[in-house]
Amino acid sequence: MNLVKISSRSGFLLGFISCVSVLAFGAYLQFVEELEPCPLCISQRLAFVATGLIFLIAAIHNRATKLYAMLAAVSALVGASVSARHVWLQHLPPEEVPECSPGLEYVFQHFPLADTIKLMLTGTGECAKVDWTLLGLAIPSWALIAFLGLAGLSVVCGWAKRV
C-alpha cells in the first residue's frame, strides 16, 4: 500500500530545491537587506547545505532511498536542534542573554577550532537579537519550521515509490 503519490526522486529533488530556496533567501537578507548572520545563523546555513546536498545526491543516485532519507532526516534534525537553541536564546530575558563575542573572522583566526565550533553551536549575545520577522516569527523560527518540514519530506521520500 503506497499512500505517497510522489516518486522518491521527485521528493528528493523538491527537498534540494527547498534548501536552495532557503539559502537564497538567507543570502538576500544578508546582502540586500544587510542583516549580518550570527554564529547560529551560519551553523543553520551549513545544515541547510548538508541537507540539500544529501537530497541532491539522493535524487541523482536514485538508489538506497531509505538510507538517503535517513541521512537527510538526521541532517535536518541537527539543523532543527540548532534552530531550536536559537529560538530559545531569542526568548530569554535580556539579563540572561550571554555576552556578545568578537566577530567570527577574529574567532577563526585566534581561537582553537574546538572553541570556534562550540561558539557556532551554542550562540552568543548577538544571536538573541531579532532583526526581521514575518507573521510574528523571527528567522530562526522559520528555519526550525523548514528543517522539520525537510525531515518529514525525507521520511516520505524514503518510503515513496522509486521511479
C-alpha positions as CSV (number, residue, x, y, z in Angstrom):
1,M,0.0,0.0,0.0
2,N,1.6,3.3,-1.1
3,L,-0.1,6.3,0.4
4,V,2.6,8.6,-1.1
5,K,1.8,9.9,-4.6
6,I,5.2,11.3,-5.5
7,S,8.3,9.4,-6.6
8,S,11.3,9.3,-4.3
9,R,13.4,11.1,-6.9
10,S,10.8,14.0,-7.2
11,G,10.6,14.3,-3.5
12,F,14.4,14.4,-3.1
13,L,14.6,17.0,-5.9
14,L,11.9,19.0,-4.1
15,G,14.0,18.8,-0.9
16,F,17.0,20.1,-2.7
17,I,15.1,23.0,-4.3
18,S,13.7,23.9,-0.9
19,C,17.2,24.0,0.6
20,V,18.5,26.1,-2.2
21,S,15.5,28.5,-1.8
22,V,16.1,28.9,1.9
23,L,19.8,29.6,1.3
24,A,19.0,32.1,-1.4
25,F,16.6,33.9,0.9
26,G,19.3,34.0,3.6
27,A,21.7,35.5,1.0
28,Y,19.1,38.1,0.1
29,L,18.7,39.0,3.8
30,Q,22.5,39.2,4.2
31,F,23.5,41.1,1.0
32,V,20.4,43.1,0.1
33,E,18.8,43.8,3.5
34,E,22.3,43.9,5.1
35,L,21.5,41.7,8.1
36,E,24.7,40.2,9.4
37,P,24.3,36.5,10.3
38,C,25.3,35.4,13.8
39,P,27.2,32.2,14.6
40,L,24.0,30.1,15.0
41,C,22.7,31.5,11.6
42,I,25.8,30.3,9.9
43,S,25.5,26.9,11.6
44,Q,21.9,26.7,10.3
45,R,23.1,27.6,6.8
46,L,25.7,24.8,6.9
47,A,22.9,22.4,8.0
48,F,20.8,23.5,5.0
49,V,23.8,23.0,2.7
50,A,24.4,19.5,4.1
51,T,20.7,18.5,3.9
52,G,20.4,20.0,0.4
53,L,23.5,18.0,-0.8
54,I,22.1,14.8,0.6
55,F,18.8,15.5,-1.2
56,L,20.6,16.2,-4.5
57,I,22.8,13.1,-4.3
58,A,19.7,11.0,-3.5
59,A,17.8,12.5,-6.5
60,I,20.7,11.8,-8.8
61,H,21.6,8.4,-7.5
62,N,18.0,7.2,-7.0
63,R,19.2,4.1,-5.1
64,A,19.3,3.3,-1.4
65,T,16.4,5.7,-0.9
66,K,15.8,4.7,2.7
67,L,19.5,5.3,3.6
68,Y,19.5,8.8,1.9
69,A,16.1,9.6,3.6
70,M,17.6,8.7,7.0
71,L,20.7,10.8,6.3
72,A,18.7,13.8,5.2
73,A,16.4,13.4,8.2
74,V,19.3,13.3,10.6
75,S,20.9,16.3,8.9
76,A,17.6,18.3,9.0
77,L,17.1,17.4,12.7
78,V,20.6,18.5,13.6
79,G,19.7,21.8,11.9
80,A,16.4,21.9,13.7
81,S,18.2,21.5,17.1
82,V,20.5,24.4,16.3
83,S,17.4,26.4,15.3
84,A,15.6,25.4,18.5
85,R,18.5,26.7,20.5
86,H,18.5,29.9,18.6
87,V,14.7,30.4,19.2
88,W,15.3,29.7,22.9
89,L,18.1,32.3,23.0
90,Q,15.8,34.9,21.4
91,H,13.2,34.3,24.1
92,L,15.5,34.7,27.1
93,P,15.0,37.7,29.3
94,P,17.6,40.4,28.5
95,E,19.6,39.8,31.7
96,E,20.1,36.1,30.9
97,V,21.4,36.6,27.4
98,P,25.0,35.5,27.0
99,E,27.6,38.1,26.2
100,C,28.4,39.0,22.7
101,S,31.6,37.6,21.2
102,P,34.2,39.0,18.8
103,G,33.4,38.5,15.1
104,L,33.6,35.1,13.6
105,E,36.6,36.1,11.4
106,Y,38.6,37.0,14.5
107,V,37.5,33.8,16.3
108,F,38.6,31.7,13.4
109,Q,42.0,33.3,13.3
110,H,42.8,33.5,17.1
111,F,40.9,30.7,18.8
112,P,41.3,26.9,18.7
113,L,38.9,25.0,16.4
114,A,37.1,23.4,19.3
115,D,36.3,26.8,20.8
116,T,35.1,28.1,17.4
117,I,32.8,25.1,16.9
118,K,31.4,25.5,20.4
119,L,30.7,29.2,19.8
120,M,29.0,28.4,16.5
121,L,26.7,25.8,18.1
122,T,25.8,27.5,21.4
123,G,25.4,31.1,20.2
124,T,26.3,34.4,21.7
125,G,24.5,37.6,22.7
126,E,24.1,38.7,19.1
127,C,22.1,35.6,18.4
128,A,19.4,36.8,20.8
129,K,18.8,39.9,18.6
130,V,15.7,39.8,16.4
131,D,16.3,41.8,13.2
132,W,13.5,40.5,11.0
133,T,10.1,38.9,11.4
134,L,7.3,37.5,9.1
135,L,3.9,36.8,10.6
136,G,5.4,37.4,14.0
137,L,8.1,34.7,13.7
138,A,11.8,35.5,13.5
139,I,14.3,33.9,11.1
140,P,15.3,31.0,13.5
141,S,11.6,30.1,14.0
142,W,11.1,29.9,10.2
143,A,14.3,27.9,9.9
144,L,13.1,25.4,12.6
145,I,9.8,25.0,10.6
146,A,11.8,24.5,7.4
147,F,14.1,21.9,9.0
148,L,11.2,19.9,10.4
149,G,9.4,20.0,7.1
150,L,12.6,18.8,5.3
151,A,12.9,16.0,7.9
152,G,9.3,15.0,7.2
153,L,9.8,15.2,3.5
154,S,12.9,12.9,3.7
155,V,10.9,10.3,5.6
156,V,8.1,10.5,2.9
157,C,10.8,10.1,0.2
158,G,12.3,7.1,1.9
159,W,9.0,5.2,1.6
160,A,7.9,6.6,-1.7
161,K,7.9,4.6,-5.0
162,R,11.3,4.7,-6.7
163,V,10.9,5.9,-10.3
